[in-house]
Amino acid sequence: MTLTTSNTRFGANFNHETGFIEFSLFSSTGTAALLCVFDEPKNKDALFTVKMEKTDTVFKASLNPDEIGRLGLEKPLYYGYRVFGPNYQYSESWTPGSREGFVSKLDCANNRFNPNKLAYDPYTKELSHLHSDVGAAPCGNADVSPNLQLFRSGERYFEDNGRLAPKSVFKHNPETEIVKTSTRALKDEIIGEVHLKSLTMFQDSVFKGTFKAAGEFAANLKALGVTMVEFLPLHEFDNKEDGGNYWGYMPLCYFAPHKKYSFNKNDGEAILEFREMVNALHREDIKVCLDVVYNHTGEARVYNGNSEDVNLFSYALIDNAGYYKTDVNGFYAACSGCHNDSNTAREGFKNIIVDSLEYWIRQGVDAFRFDLAVSLMDTDIGAGVNYDKNKSIVAVLKKRLEERGIKVNNPDEAGDGVNLIAEPWTCSGHNAYQLGNFPEFFAEWNDISRNTIRAFSVRPWSLDPLALRYLLEGTPHKFENPFKSINYISCHDGFTLYDLNSYDKKSENTCGGSDWELCSSYNGDSERRAREIRNQILLLALSAGCFMVQVDDIVLHSKGGNNNSYNLDSAVNYVDFMPKSPEKQKLSEFIKAVIAFRRDFNVFKSENYAKDMDFFDKDGRVVKAENTGYWTNTGIDFISFVSGETAGKSVFAALNKGDREIDFILPEIDKKYYKAADTKYFSFIPEGAEYSQNTCKIAPHSIILMLIK
């Protein structure tokens, strides 16, 4: 077991030696800051205010034991910052709501300081409440957008919001012992992606939709075959943002868990329930991966094309140009497609990335998936982009963590360390697609493998033999190490597995969503749909690299054709783990059998699997890599292969994309074949019967799998 660590480099921390609570705030351009301490989260003025001292780029203050005693160390403490800078200068006579010291809302250096707006701490471990809990009116419950005037730089710019603004919460909690899991390599995991609330909303539990419920569900995840659960974002976010922010990809702070996921509503204690969940999953030997969104925040945006009217929650009030990429007119760059881009080339945001990762690792987290991770390659501190994997935070992330005693494992490396996974693109900007260009310690989501698996089923023309070869070999034209490839068929962002095989286009009820997804209804042919789902999950298992599946897809969850359900806190997203139709029940059993096979069969975990792979035509003849005529022949319907050998075992698979049954000859080898699966059928038997013939028939649109030993 290991012990959690609550203290961070910045933010509010308890000093066990002195008994002081120490506050530290990074701001490269701020000139003065006031620490405001409250004894209630809303509707009260600050109990007292402390002027902070600044050295270089850091403001500091502390509360001594007597001051803490006035509040009670056993109770949560609420605080925030009022920060001054070049556009709003400090004066000893300034009071909340005063215009004294005001120069401009926005200056030529893109400063947006406004001490009338209370900033929460970027390093806060919890937020007292969200902006949508108060709306624009003192007692209102308006949605967070567009009724945010009290928290914006618009018409209520000079009005003090200290009584209603969300506060940072500090509570001195005991540390927790974290159970350790097996020290597996990422290549050995079955990664199951899922939304935390959706995971348990249909469960018969008073805790449903919470960290506690997710912990209770650990044994069920294990039964599904999952060995690493990848949760959609758990950092604090406002679920009402932009008319619905259910998935959580608009983070407000990177050290605070989303409080609404905590069954325990006591202020300052959400992290305790998060730790309980981690321990419950670890006891089932399931690792925890967090989807982290460092490419933008849920704060910065411009209203109505007016660069002087923006949200002022925290980062913009503390160090606007230091935390965000801005142009000369004060507008925010937004290659993320989410109103703003984090300035990951600046020291302040680099600190947040590394410090946040360290904090969550100290809470027991085993891995991280970086949303739109190309943004972390950016070295341009202005509004432009310059993606450079050798000079950005990406290049030094492993070193920075290892300097703090945290080991970062390569995807094929087992041991007591963490794994890093990149989504290797962002939404726009020059060179925004960087698949295969992340350092060796990153695994990467592989959209090429996703599209190749889908194309085998849904594209009406013949197979692409070279694309299939690359898929099975671990995308070697992009990755020197095949285990860097995170292979998947579907994820949160797009159709579910069932829906991509049930619809020809997205539902009209989808908010946004792609129009170009590879999908098909097969003209309503349900038998064909079931066969293609079996093909896809088996192809995923046969692909060299790391295996990822949506937990939803193991039970064939449908969203009714909605391929962008980010805004729906409803049954569209909630996972029902009891498939209602016999077809779905049989498909689910097939998927679980394939997952178990992939998890337990060591051939897939060996570098020999792809390195020594041989391909064959239907006459059983080897097709060499240099036979370009074969690999570029798009009129081919059949391909087969024998994998490299591990401990005397290997696999053979034959694939028929065509509309006709094909007779083929098995490659001549010195070992025996054992038939495990034919996707014409639902059954999957890893230790199947010996197949003694040298010829075989494969049905249209099918895959045959045999073990060789």
Helices and strands as residue ranges (DSSP letters): E 2-3, E 11-14, E 21-26, E 32-38, E 48-51, E 53-55, E 58-63, H 65-71, E 77-84, G 131-133, G 149-151, E 168-170, E 177-178, G 186-188, E 190-194, H 196-200, H 211-216, H 218-224, E 228-231, E 235-237, G 241-243, E 251-257, G 259-261, H 270-283, E 287-292, E 302-303, E 306-310, H 315-323, H 347-362, E 367-370, G 373-377, H 393-402, E 419-422, E 442-445, H 447-458, H 465-473, G 482-484, E 485-487, H 497-500, G 522-524, H 526-542, E 546-550, H 551-554, H 582-600, G 602-605, H 608-611, E 614-616, H 628-631, E 638-642, E 650-656, E 662-665, E 673-678, E 690-691, E 695-698, E 702-708
